[in-house]
Amino acid sequence: MSTKNVIVNLPNDASARPVAVMVQISSRYDSKITISSNNKKVNAKSIMGMMSMGFSNGDELCVEATGVDEEEAVSAIADYIESK
């Protein structure tokens, strides 16, 4: 299992578009990927689950992956969340 805590730094309209990109990035990997915040944990490959997170800039998220490409998956998602 690979995990990383990240601080959200997405464009101000962090709604459909940034969340959709996160789901697309997650879907490239075979690993099981979850994102959690405030005691809520969702499948990072689920657009509805990700939309339900309701996170905004400055929030801390935990990216967690388990599988053959877990480190690459966590790194790619964390880079996207932090680098916009």
C-alpha positions as CSV (number, residue, x, y, z in Angstrom):
1,M,0.0,0.0,0.0
2,S,1.2,3.5,-0.9
3,T,-0.2,6.7,0.7
4,K,0.4,10.4,0.5
5,N,-1.3,13.3,2.2
6,V,-1.7,16.3,-0.1
7,I,-3.1,19.8,0.2
8,V,-5.6,20.7,-2.5
9,N,-4.4,23.4,-4.8
10,L,-6.7,23.3,-7.8
11,P,-8.3,26.1,-9.9
12,N,-10.9,28.1,-8.0
13,D,-13.7,26.3,-9.8
14,A,-12.7,22.9,-8.4
15,S,-15.9,21.2,-9.4
16,A,-16.6,19.1,-12.4
17,R,-13.5,19.6,-14.6
18,P,-10.7,19.1,-12.0
19,V,-12.6,16.2,-10.4
20,A,-13.1,14.6,-13.9
21,V,-9.4,14.9,-14.6
22,M,-8.6,13.3,-11.2
23,V,-10.9,10.4,-12.1
24,Q,-9.2,10.1,-15.6
25,I,-5.8,10.0,-14.0
26,S,-6.9,7.4,-11.5
27,S,-8.5,5.2,-14.2
28,R,-5.1,4.8,-15.9
29,Y,-3.9,2.6,-13.2
30,D,-4.7,-1.0,-12.2
31,S,-4.4,-0.4,-8.5
32,K,-7.3,0.2,-6.2
33,I,-7.2,3.9,-5.4
34,T,-9.1,5.8,-2.7
35,I,-9.1,9.4,-1.6
36,S,-10.2,10.3,1.9
37,S,-10.9,13.4,3.9
38,N,-12.8,14.2,7.1
39,N,-13.6,10.5,7.7
40,K,-15.0,10.0,4.2
41,K,-13.3,7.6,1.8
42,V,-14.2,7.2,-1.9
43,N,-13.1,5.3,-4.9
44,A,-10.9,7.7,-6.9
45,K,-12.2,6.1,-10.1
46,S,-15.8,7.0,-9.4
47,I,-16.9,10.4,-10.7
48,M,-20.0,10.4,-8.4
49,G,-17.9,9.5,-5.4
50,M,-15.3,12.1,-6.1
51,M,-18.0,14.8,-6.7
52,S,-19.5,13.9,-3.3
53,M,-16.2,14.7,-1.5
54,G,-16.9,18.4,-1.7
55,F,-13.2,19.4,-1.1
56,S,-11.8,22.9,-1.8
57,N,-8.4,24.5,-1.9
58,G,-6.5,24.2,1.3
59,D,-8.2,21.0,2.3
60,E,-6.0,18.0,3.1
61,L,-6.7,14.7,1.3
62,C,-5.1,11.3,1.7
63,V,-4.4,9.5,-1.6
64,E,-4.1,5.7,-1.1
65,A,-3.4,3.0,-3.6
66,T,-3.0,-0.8,-3.4
67,G,-1.8,-2.8,-6.4
68,V,0.9,-3.4,-8.9
69,D,1.3,0.3,-9.9
70,E,0.4,1.9,-6.5
71,E,3.4,4.2,-6.2
72,E,3.0,5.6,-9.7
73,A,-0.7,6.1,-9.1
74,V,-0.3,8.0,-5.9
75,S,2.5,10.1,-7.3
76,A,0.4,11.1,-10.4
77,I,-2.7,12.0,-8.5
78,A,-0.8,13.9,-5.8
79,D,1.1,15.8,-8.4
80,Y,-2.2,16.9,-10.1
81,I,-3.9,17.9,-6.8
82,E,-0.9,19.9,-5.6
83,S,0.5,21.5,-8.8
84,K,-2.4,23.5,-10.4
